[in-house]
């Protein structure tokens, strides 16, 4: 495994969802609640606490 590649083992959500949530949070300076709302509109039910972790 490459040192630059993040490991998503033992996470509840697939790497695509985690990457997209992180991208939304950092790219648009959103709050965790904003990211939760945007993902919910796409059909992904996740809590803001899960996004924080």
C-alpha distance matrix in Angstrom:
0.0 3.8 6.5 8.5 7.1 9.2 8.9 12.1 12.6 16.3 17.5 20.7 20.1 17.8 15.3 18.0 20.6 18.8 17.9 21.5 23.0 21.3 22.3 25.9 26.1 25.2 26.6 30.0 30.5 31.1 31.6 29.7 32.9 32.8 29.3 30.3 33.4 31.6 29.1 32.1 33.8 31.0 31.3 28.4 30.0 28.1 29.7 29.5 28.3 25.2 24.6 25.1 22.5
3.8 0.0 3.8 5.4 5.4 8.5 9.7 13.2 14.6 18.3 18.9 22.1 21.2 18.8 15.8 18.0 20.7 18.6 17.1 20.6 22.2 20.0 20.7 24.4 24.6 23.2 24.5 28.0 28.5 29.5 30.4 28.9 32.2 31.9 28.5 29.9 32.9 30.9 28.8 32.1 33.6 30.9 31.6 28.8 30.5 28.5 29.9 29.3 28.3 25.5 24.3 24.7 22.4
6.5 3.8 0.0 3.8 5.6 7.7 9.5 13.2 14.7 18.1 18.6 22.1 21.4 19.6 16.4 18.8 21.0 18.3 16.9 20.6 21.6 19.0 19.9 23.6 23.3 21.6 23.3 26.8 26.8 28.0 28.7 27.3 30.8 30.7 27.5 29.1 32.2 30.5 28.6 31.9 33.7 31.3 32.1 29.0 30.4 28.0 29.0 28.0 26.8 24.3 23.0 22.8 20.6
8.5 5.4 3.8 0.0 3.8 6.4 9.4 12.7 15.1 18.4 18.1 21.2 20.0 18.1 14.6 16.4 18.6 16.0 14.1 17.5 18.7 16.0 16.5 20.3 20.1 18.3 19.7 23.3 23.5 24.9 25.9 24.8 28.3 27.9 24.7 26.6 29.5 27.6 25.9 29.4 30.9 28.6 29.7 26.8 28.4 26.1 27.1 25.9 25.2 22.7 21.0 21.0 19.3
7.1 5.4 5.6 3.8 0.0 3.8 6.5 9.5 12.0 15.5 15.1 18.1 16.8 14.6 11.2 13.3 15.7 13.4 11.8 15.4 16.8 14.7 15.4 19.1 19.3 18.2 19.5 23.0 23.4 24.3 25.1 23.6 26.8 26.5 23.1 24.6 27.5 25.6 23.6 26.9 28.5 25.9 26.7 23.9 25.6 23.5 24.9 24.2 23.5 20.7 19.2 19.8 17.9
9.2 8.5 7.7 6.4 3.8 0.0 3.8 6.4 9.3 12.4 11.7 14.9 13.9 12.3 9.1 11.8 13.5 10.7 9.9 13.7 14.5 12.4 14.0 17.4 17.2 16.6 18.5 21.6 21.7 22.1 22.5 20.6 23.9 23.9 20.5 21.7 24.9 23.3 21.2 24.3 26.3 24.0 24.5 21.3 22.7 20.3 21.5 20.8 19.9 17.1 15.8 16.3 14.2
8.9 9.7 9.5 9.4 6.5 3.8 0.0 3.8 5.7 9.0 9.2 12.6 12.3 11.0 8.7 12.2 13.6 11.1 11.5 15.2 15.7 14.3 16.4 19.4 19.2 19.2 21.3 24.1 24.1 24.0 23.9 21.6 24.6 25.0 21.5 22.1 25.5 24.2 21.6 24.4 26.6 24.2 24.2 20.9 21.9 19.7 21.0 20.8 19.5 16.4 16.0 16.7 13.9
12.1 13.2 13.2 12.7 9.5 6.4 3.8 0.0 3.8 6.4 5.7 8.9 8.6 7.7 6.3 10.1 10.8 8.6 10.1 13.4 13.6 13.1 15.5 18.0 18.0 18.7 20.8 23.2 23.2 22.6 22.3 19.5 22.2 22.8 19.2 19.3 22.6 21.6 18.7 21.2 23.6 21.3 20.9 17.5 18.4 16.3 17.8 18.2 17.0 13.5 13.5 14.8 12.1
12.6 14.6 14.7 15.1 12.0 9.3 5.7 3.8 0.0 3.8 5.5 8.8 9.8 9.4 9.2 13.0 13.6 11.8 13.7 16.8 16.9 16.6 19.2 21.5 21.3 22.2 24.4 26.7 26.6 25.7 25.1 22.1 24.5 25.5 22.1 21.7 25.0 24.4 21.2 23.2 25.9 23.6 22.6 19.3 19.8 17.8 19.2 20.0 18.3 14.9 15.8 16.9 13.7
16.3 18.3 18.1 18.4 15.5 12.4 9.0 6.4 3.8 0.0 3.8 6.6 9.0 10.0 11.0 14.5 14.2 12.5 15.2 17.9 17.2 17.4 20.4 22.2 21.7 23.1 25.6 27.4 27.0 25.7 24.5 21.2 23.3 24.8 21.6 20.6 24.1 23.9 20.7 22.2 25.2 23.2 21.8 18.3 18.1 16.0 17.2 18.4 16.4 13.1 14.8 15.9 12.5
17.5 18.9 18.6 18.1 15.1 11.7 9.2 5.7 5.5 3.8 0.0 3.8 5.7 7.4 8.5 11.7 10.7 9.0 12.2 14.5 13.6 14.1 17.2 18.7 18.3 20.0 22.4 24.0 23.7 22.2 21.1 17.7 19.8 21.1 17.8 16.8 20.3 20.1 16.9 18.5 21.5 19.6 18.4 14.8 14.7 12.5 13.8 15.0 13.4 9.8 11.3 12.9 10.0
20.7 22.1 22.1 21.2 18.1 14.9 12.6 8.9 8.8 6.6 3.8 0.0 3.8 6.9 9.4 11.7 10.0 9.5 13.0 14.4 13.5 15.0 17.9 18.6 18.6 20.9 23.0 24.1 24.0 22.0 20.8 17.2 18.6 20.0 16.8 15.2 18.3 18.4 14.9 15.9 19.1 17.3 15.5 12.0 11.6 9.9 11.8 13.9 12.8 9.1 11.1 13.4 11.2
20.1 21.2 21.4 20.0 16.8 13.9 12.3 8.6 9.8 9.0 5.7 3.8 0.0 3.8 6.5 8.1 6.3 6.6 10.0 11.1 10.7 12.6 15.0 15.8 16.4 18.7 20.3 21.5 21.9 20.0 19.3 16.1 17.4 18.1 14.7 13.5 16.3 15.7 12.2 13.7 16.5 14.2 12.9 9.5 10.2 9.0 11.7 13.5 13.4 9.6 10.3 13.3 11.9
17.8 18.8 19.6 18.1 14.6 12.3 11.0 7.7 9.4 10.0 7.4 6.9 3.8 0.0 3.8 5.5 5.6 6.6 8.8 10.2 11.2 12.7 14.5 15.9 17.1 18.9 20.0 21.7 22.6 21.1 21.1 18.2 19.8 19.9 16.2 15.7 18.2 16.9 13.4 15.5 17.5 14.7 14.0 11.1 12.9 12.2 15.1 16.4 16.6 12.8 12.8 15.7 14.3
15.3 15.8 16.4 14.6 11.2 9.1 8.7 6.3 9.2 11.0 8.5 9.4 6.5 3.8 0.0 3.8 5.5 5.1 6.0 8.5 9.9 10.5 12.0 14.2 15.3 16.5 17.6 19.8 20.7 19.9 20.2 17.8 19.9 19.7 15.9 16.2 18.9 17.1 14.2 16.9 18.7 15.9 16.0 13.2 15.2 13.9 16.4 17.0 17.1 13.5 12.6 15.1 13.8
18.0 18.0 18.8 16.4 13.3 11.8 12.2 10.1 13.0 14.5 11.7 11.7 8.1 5.5 3.8 0.0 3.8 5.5 5.2 6.1 8.6 10.0 10.4 12.2 14.2 15.5 15.9 17.9 19.4 18.5 19.4 17.3 19.1 18.2 14.4 15.1 17.1 14.8 12.0 15.0 16.2 13.1 13.8 11.6 14.3 13.7 16.6 17.1 18.0 14.7 13.2 16.1 15.6
20.6 20.7 21.0 18.6 15.7 13.5 13.6 10.8 13.6 14.2 10.7 10.0 6.3 5.6 5.5 3.8 0.0 3.8 5.5 5.1 6.1 8.6 9.8 10.6 12.3 14.4 15.1 16.4 17.6 16.1 16.5 14.1 15.6 15.0 11.2 11.4 13.7 11.8 8.7 11.6 13.3 10.6 11.1 8.3 10.8 10.0 12.9 13.5 14.7 11.5 10.0 13.4 13.3
18.8 18.6 18.3 16.0 13.4 10.7 11.1 8.6 11.8 12.5 9.0 9.5 6.6 6.6 5.1 5.5 3.8 0.0 3.8 5.5 5.2 6.2 8.6 10.0 10.7 12.4 14.0 15.7 16.2 15.0 15.2 12.7 15.0 14.8 11.1 11.7 14.6 13.2 10.6 13.6 15.7 13.7 14.2 10.9 12.5 10.5 12.4 12.3 12.9 9.7 7.9 10.6 10.2
17.9 17.1 16.9 14.1 11.8 9.9 11.5 10.1 13.7 15.2 12.2 13.0 10.0 8.8 6.0 5.2 5.5 3.8 0.0 3.8 5.5 5.2 6.0 8.6 9.9 10.7 11.6 14.0 15.1 14.7 15.7 14.0 16.5 15.6 12.0 13.6 16.0 13.9 11.9 15.5 16.8 14.6 15.9 13.3 15.4 13.7 15.6 14.9 15.8 13.0 10.5 12.7 12.7
21.5 20.6 20.6 17.5 15.4 13.7 15.2 13.4 16.8 17.9 14.5 14.4 11.1 10.2 8.5 6.1 5.1 5.5 3.8 0.0 3.8 5.5 5.0 6.1 8.6 10.1 10.2 11.8 13.5 12.7 14.1 12.8 14.6 13.1 9.5 11.4 13.2 10.5 9.0 12.7 13.5 11.4 13.4 11.3 13.7 12.6 14.7 14.0 15.8 13.4 10.6 13.3 14.2
23.0 22.2 21.6 18.7 16.8 14.5 15.7 13.6 16.9 17.2 13.6 13.5 10.7 11.2 9.9 8.6 6.1 5.2 5.5 3.8 0.0 3.8 5.4 5.2 6.2 8.7 9.9 10.8 11.6 10.1 10.8 9.1 11.1 10.1 6.4 8.3 10.8 9.0 7.6 11.2 12.8 11.6 13.1 10.5 12.0 10.1 11.5 10.4 12.3 10.3 7.1 9.8 11.2
21.3 20.0 19.0 16.0 14.7 12.4 14.3 13.1 16.6 17.4 14.1 15.0 12.6 12.7 10.5 10.0 8.6 6.2 5.2 5.5 3.8 0.0 3.8 5.5 5.1 6.2 8.3 10.1 10.4 10.0 10.9 9.8 12.8 11.9 8.7 11.2 13.8 12.2 11.4 14.9 16.4 15.3 16.9 14.2 15.4 13.1 13.8 11.9 13.1 11.4 8.0 9.3 10.5
22.3 20.7 19.9 16.5 15.4 14.0 16.4 15.5 19.2 20.4 17.2 17.9 15.0 14.5 12.0 10.4 9.8 8.6 6.0 5.0 5.4 3.8 0.0 3.8 5.5 5.4 5.6 8.1 9.6 10.0 12.1 11.9 14.4 12.6 9.7 12.8 14.5 12.1 11.9 15.7 16.3 15.1 17.4 15.3 17.2 15.5 16.6 14.8 16.5 14.9 11.4 12.9 14.3
25.9 24.4 23.6 20.3 19.1 17.4 19.4 18.0 21.5 22.2 18.7 18.6 15.8 15.9 14.2 12.2 10.6 10.0 8.6 6.1 5.2 5.5 3.8 0.0 3.8 5.7 5.4 5.9 7.6 7.0 9.4 9.6 11.5 9.1 6.7 10.1 11.3 8.9 9.6 13.2 13.6 13.0 15.6 14.0 15.6 14.1 14.9 13.0 15.4 14.5 10.8 12.5 14.8
26.1 24.6 23.3 20.1 19.3 17.2 19.2 18.0 21.3 21.7 18.3 18.6 16.4 17.1 15.3 14.2 12.3 10.7 9.9 8.6 6.2 5.1 5.5 3.8 0.0 3.8 5.9 6.0 5.6 5.0 6.7 7.2 9.9 8.4 6.5 9.9 11.8 10.5 11.3 14.5 15.6 15.5 17.6 15.5 16.3 14.1 13.9 11.2 13.3 12.9 9.2 9.8 12.5
25.2 23.2 21.6 18.3 18.2 16.6 19.2 18.7 22.2 23.1 20.0 20.9 18.7 18.9 16.5 15.5 14.4 12.4 10.7 10.1 8.7 6.2 5.4 5.7 3.8 0.0 3.8 5.7 5.3 7.1 9.4 10.5 13.4 11.8 10.2 13.7 15.5 13.9 14.7 18.1 18.9 18.6 20.9 18.8 19.9 17.6 17.4 14.6 16.2 15.8 12.0 12.1 14.3
26.6 24.5 23.3 19.7 19.5 18.5 21.3 20.8 24.4 25.6 22.4 23.0 20.3 20.0 17.6 15.9 15.1 14.0 11.6 10.2 9.9 8.3 5.6 5.4 5.9 3.8 0.0 3.8 5.9 8.0 11.3 12.8 15.1 12.6 11.2 14.9 15.9 13.6 14.9 18.3 18.4 18.0 20.8 19.3 20.9 19.2 19.6 17.1 19.1 18.6 14.8 15.4 17.7
30.0 28.0 26.8 23.3 23.0 21.6 24.1 23.2 26.7 27.4 24.0 24.1 21.5 21.7 19.8 17.9 16.4 15.7 14.0 11.8 10.8 10.1 8.1 5.9 6.0 5.7 3.8 0.0 3.8 5.5 9.2 11.5 13.0 10.1 9.8 13.6 13.9 11.9 14.1 17.1 16.9 17.2 20.2 19.0 20.3 18.8 18.8 16.1 18.7 18.7 15.0 15.6 18.5
30.5 28.5 26.8 23.5 23.4 21.7 24.1 23.2 26.6 27.0 23.7 24.0 21.9 22.6 20.7 19.4 17.6 16.2 15.1 13.5 11.6 10.4 9.6 7.6 5.6 5.3 5.9 3.8 0.0 3.8 6.8 9.7 11.7 9.6 9.8 13.4 14.2 13.2 15.3 18.0 18.4 19.2 21.7 20.0 20.7 18.6 17.9 14.7 16.9 17.5 13.9 13.7 16.8
31.1 29.5 28.0 24.9 24.3 22.1 24.0 22.6 25.7 25.7 22.2 22.0 20.0 21.1 19.9 18.5 16.1 15.0 14.7 12.7 10.1 10.0 10.0 7.0 5.0 7.1 8.0 5.5 3.8 0.0 3.8 6.6 8.0 5.8 6.6 9.9 10.6 10.2 12.3 14.7 15.4 16.5 18.7 17.1 17.4 15.5 14.6 11.6 14.3 15.1 11.6 11.9 15.3
31.6 30.4 28.7 25.9 25.1 22.5 23.9 22.3 25.1 24.5 21.1 20.8 19.3 21.1 20.2 19.4 16.5 15.2 15.7 14.1 10.8 10.9 12.1 9.4 6.7 9.4 11.3 9.2 6.8 3.8 0.0 3.8 5.3 5.1 6.4 8.6 10.0 10.8 12.5 14.3 15.7 17.2 18.7 16.7 16.2 13.9 12.2 8.8 11.3 12.8 9.9 9.6 13.3
29.7 28.9 27.3 24.8 23.6 20.6 21.6 19.5 22.1 21.2 17.7 17.2 16.1 18.2 17.8 17.3 14.1 12.7 14.0 12.8 9.1 9.8 11.9 9.6 7.2 10.5 12.8 11.5 9.7 6.6 3.8 0.0 3.8 5.4 5.2 6.1 8.7 10.0 10.6 12.2 14.4 15.6 16.5 14.1 13.2 10.4 8.6 5.1 7.7 9.1 6.4 6.7 10.3
32.9 32.2 30.8 28.3 26.8 23.9 24.6 22.2 24.5 23.3 19.8 18.6 17.4 19.8 19.9 19.1 15.6 15.0 16.5 14.6 11.1 12.8 14.4 11.5 9.9 13.4 15.1 13.0 11.7 8.0 5.3 3.8 0.0 3.8 5.4 4.9 6.2 8.7 9.9 10.4 12.5 14.5 15.2 13.4 12.1 10.0 8.1 5.5 9.0 10.7 8.9 9.8 13.2
32.8 31.9 30.7 27.9 26.5 23.9 25.0 22.8 25.5 24.8 21.1 20.0 18.1 19.9 19.7 18.2 15.0 14.8 15.6 13.1 10.1 11.9 12.6 9.1 8.4 11.8 12.6 10.1 9.6 5.8 5.1 5.4 3.8 0.0 3.8 5.4 5.1 6.3 8.7 9.8 10.8 12.8 14.4 13.2 12.9 11.6 10.8 8.6 12.1 13.1 10.5 11.9 15.3
29.3 28.5 27.5 24.7 23.1 20.5 21.5 19.2 22.1 21.6 17.8 16.8 14.7 16.2 15.9 14.4 11.2 11.1 12.0 9.5 6.4 8.7 9.7 6.7 6.5 10.2 11.2 9.8 9.8 6.6 6.4 5.2 5.4 3.8 0.0 3.8 5.4 5.1 6.1 8.5 10.0 10.9 12.5 10.6 10.9 9.3 9.4 7.6 11.0 10.8 7.9 10.1 13.1
30.3 29.9 29.1 26.6 24.6 21.7 22.1 19.3 21.7 20.6 16.8 15.2 13.5 15.7 16.2 15.1 11.4 11.7 13.6 11.4 8.3 11.2 12.8 10.1 9.9 13.7 14.9 13.6 13.4 9.9 8.6 6.1 4.9 5.4 3.8 0.0 3.8 5.6 5.3 6.1 8.8 10.0 10.5 8.5 7.7 6.3 6.3 5.7 9.3 9.2 7.5 10.2 12.8
33.4 32.9 32.2 29.5 27.5 24.9 25.5 22.6 25.0 24.1 20.3 18.3 16.3 18.2 18.9 17.1 13.7 14.6 16.0 13.2 10.8 13.8 14.5 11.3 11.8 15.5 15.9 13.9 14.2 10.6 10.0 8.7 6.2 5.1 5.4 3.8 0.0 3.8 5.5 5.0 6.3 8.9 9.9 9.3 8.9 8.9 9.3 9.0 12.8 13.0 11.3 13.9 16.6
31.6 30.9 30.5 27.6 25.6 23.3 24.2 21.6 24.4 23.9 20.1 18.4 15.7 16.9 17.1 14.8 11.8 13.2 13.9 10.5 9.0 12.2 12.1 8.9 10.5 13.9 13.6 11.9 13.2 10.2 10.8 10.0 8.7 6.3 5.1 5.6 3.8 0.0 3.8 5.4 5.3 6.7 9.0 8.8 10.0 10.3 11.5 11.2 14.8 14.2 11.9 14.8 17.3
29.1 28.8 28.6 25.9 23.6 21.2 21.6 18.7 21.2 20.7 16.9 14.9 12.2 13.4 14.2 12.0 8.7 10.6 11.9 9.0 7.6 11.4 11.9 9.6 11.3 14.7 14.9 14.1 15.3 12.3 12.5 10.6 9.9 8.7 6.1 5.3 5.5 3.8 0.0 3.8 5.4 5.1 6.4 5.2 7.0 7.5 9.8 10.4 13.5 12.1 10.4 13.8 15.7
32.1 32.1 31.9 29.4 26.9 24.3 24.4 21.2 23.2 22.2 18.5 15.9 13.7 15.5 16.9 15.0 11.6 13.6 15.5 12.7 11.2 14.9 15.7 13.2 14.5 18.1 18.3 17.1 18.0 14.7 14.3 12.2 10.4 9.8 8.5 6.1 5.0 5.4 3.8 0.0 3.8 5.2 4.9 4.9 5.3 7.3 9.5 10.9 14.1 13.1 12.3 15.6 17.5
33.8 33.6 33.7 30.9 28.5 26.3 26.6 23.6 25.9 25.2 21.5 19.1 16.5 17.5 18.7 16.2 13.3 15.7 16.8 13.5 12.8 16.4 16.3 13.6 15.6 18.9 18.4 16.9 18.4 15.4 15.7 14.4 12.5 10.8 10.0 8.8 6.3 5.3 5.4 3.8 0.0 3.8 5.5 7.4 8.9 11.0 13.1 14.1 17.6 16.6 15.3 18.6 20.7
31.0 30.9 31.3 28.6 25.9 24.0 24.2 21.3 23.6 23.2 19.6 17.3 14.2 14.7 15.9 13.1 10.6 13.7 14.6 11.4 11.6 15.3 15.1 13.0 15.5 18.6 18.0 17.2 19.2 16.5 17.2 15.6 14.5 12.8 10.9 10.0 8.9 6.7 5.1 5.2 3.8 0.0 3.8 5.8 8.7 11.0 13.9 15.1 18.2 16.5 15.2 18.7 20.3
31.3 31.6 32.1 29.7 26.7 24.5 24.2 20.9 22.6 21.8 18.4 15.5 12.9 14.0 16.0 13.8 11.1 14.2 15.9 13.4 13.1 16.9 17.4 15.6 17.6 20.9 20.8 20.2 21.7 18.7 18.7 16.5 15.2 14.4 12.5 10.5 9.9 9.0 6.4 4.9 5.5 3.8 0.0 3.8 6.3 9.4 12.7 14.8 17.4 15.6 15.2 18.8 19.9
28.4 28.8 29.0 26.8 23.9 21.3 20.9 17.5 19.3 18.3 14.8 12.0 9.5 11.1 13.2 11.6 8.3 10.9 13.3 11.3 10.5 14.2 15.3 14.0 15.5 18.8 19.3 19.0 20.0 17.1 16.7 14.1 13.4 13.2 10.6 8.5 9.3 8.8 5.2 4.9 7.4 5.8 3.8 0.0 3.8 6.1 9.7 11.9 14.2 12.0 11.7 15.5 16.3
30.0 30.5 30.4 28.4 25.6 22.7 21.9 18.4 19.8 18.1 14.7 11.6 10.2 12.9 15.2 14.3 10.8 12.5 15.4 13.7 12.0 15.4 17.2 15.6 16.3 19.9 20.9 20.3 20.7 17.4 16.2 13.2 12.1 12.9 10.9 7.7 8.9 10.0 7.0 5.3 8.9 8.7 6.3 3.8 0.0 3.8 7.0 9.9 11.9 10.3 10.9 14.3 15.2
28.1 28.5 28.0 26.1 23.5 20.3 19.7 16.3 17.8 16.0 12.5 9.9 9.0 12.2 13.9 13.7 10.0 10.5 13.7 12.6 10.1 13.1 15.5 14.1 14.1 17.6 19.2 18.8 18.6 15.5 13.9 10.4 10.0 11.6 9.3 6.3 8.9 10.3 7.5 7.3 11.0 11.0 9.4 6.1 3.8 0.0 3.8 6.7 8.3 6.5 7.4 10.7 11.5
29.7 29.9 29.0 27.1 24.9 21.5 21.0 17.8 19.2 17.2 13.8 11.8 11.7 15.1 16.4 16.6 12.9 12.4 15.6 14.7 11.5 13.8 16.6 14.9 13.9 17.4 19.6 18.8 17.9 14.6 12.2 8.6 8.1 10.8 9.4 6.3 9.3 11.5 9.8 9.5 13.1 13.9 12.7 9.7 7.0 3.8 0.0 3.8 5.3 5.3 6.6 8.8 10.2
29.5 29.3 28.0 25.9 24.2 20.8 20.8 18.2 20.0 18.4 15.0 13.9 13.5 16.4 17.0 17.1 13.5 12.3 14.9 14.0 10.4 11.9 14.8 13.0 11.2 14.6 17.1 16.1 14.7 11.6 8.8 5.1 5.5 8.6 7.6 5.7 9.0 11.2 10.4 10.9 14.1 15.1 14.8 11.9 9.9 6.7 3.8 0.0 3.8 5.4 5.0 6.2 8.8
28.3 28.3 26.8 25.2 23.5 19.9 19.5 17.0 18.3 16.4 13.4 12.8 13.4 16.6 17.1 18.0 14.7 12.9 15.8 15.8 12.3 13.1 16.5 15.4 13.3 16.2 19.1 18.7 16.9 14.3 11.3 7.7 9.0 12.1 11.0 9.3 12.8 14.8 13.5 14.1 17.6 18.2 17.4 14.2 11.9 8.3 5.3 3.8 0.0 3.8 5.4 5.0 6.4
25.2 25.5 24.3 22.7 20.7 17.1 16.4 13.5 14.9 13.1 9.8 9.1 9.6 12.8 13.5 14.7 11.5 9.7 13.0 13.4 10.3 11.4 14.9 14.5 12.9 15.8 18.6 18.7 17.5 15.1 12.8 9.1 10.7 13.1 10.8 9.2 13.0 14.2 12.1 13.1 16.6 16.5 15.6 12.0 10.3 6.5 5.3 5.4 3.8 0.0 3.8 5.4 5.3
24.6 24.3 23.0 21.0 19.2 15.8 16.0 13.5 15.8 14.8 11.3 11.1 10.3 12.8 12.6 13.2 10.0 7.9 10.5 10.6 7.1 8.0 11.4 10.8 9.2 12.0 14.8 15.0 13.9 11.6 9.9 6.4 8.9 10.5 7.9 7.5 11.3 11.9 10.4 12.3 15.3 15.2 15.2 11.7 10.9 7.4 6.6 5.0 5.4 3.8 0.0 3.8 5.4
25.1 24.7 22.8 21.0 19.8 16.3 16.7 14.8 16.9 15.9 12.9 13.4 13.3 15.7 15.1 16.1 13.4 10.6 12.7 13.3 9.8 9.3 12.9 12.5 9.8 12.1 15.4 15.6 13.7 11.9 9.6 6.7 9.8 11.9 10.1 10.2 13.9 14.8 13.8 15.6 18.6 18.7 18.8 15.5 14.3 10.7 8.8 6.2 5.0 5.4 3.8 0.0 3.8
22.5 22.4 20.6 19.3 17.9 14.2 13.9 12.1 13.7 12.5 10.0 11.2 11.9 14.3 13.8 15.6 13.3 10.2 12.7 14.2 11.2 10.5 14.3 14.8 12.5 14.3 17.7 18.5 16.8 15.3 13.3 10.3 13.2 15.3 13.1 12.8 16.6 17.3 15.7 17.5 20.7 20.3 19.9 16.3 15.2 11.5 10.2 8.8 6.4 5.3 5.4 3.8 0.0
